[in-house]
Amino acid sequence: MPPLVRLFIRQGLFGLALGLVFAMLMVGFNVANLRHLVMNVEGGIMAFWLLAFFSGSVFGGAHIAITVMLMADKGDGKE
């Protein structure tokens, strides 16, 4: 597998993990009464996994974008 593809996959998975941690912290600290909704409403677990997946995809995309922007060639300034 090319190194660039491996880098994108690794950074995307890291972003997904960050999204899962973010969702767990939101439920753990009961932000906007999410813990009550997840635990007591039918389909609450599915809502949690959707929150985790979509926040993970946002974090993953942002992490990949930051990595790509930091890969810029650091030339000597002459064009």
JOTA-V136713 format. One line per field, one symbol per residue. ss: DSSP state (@ for helix, = for strand, . for the rest). phi: phi as a letter, one per 30 degrees, with the letter a starting at -180 (. if undefined). psi: psi as a letter, one per 20 degrees, with the letter a starting at -180 (. if undefined). Layout:
ss: ???
phi: ???
psi: ???
This chain:
ss: ..@@@@@@@@@@@@@@@@@@@@@@@@@@..@@@@@@@@@@...@@@@@@@@@@@@@@@@@@@@@@@@@@@.........
phi: .ddddddddddddddddddddddddddddhdhiddddddccdidddddddeddddddddddddddddddddedcddjcc
psi: pqhgghgggghghghgghhggghhhghgjlpkkhgggghippjhhhhghgggghhhhghgghgggggghijqpmajip.
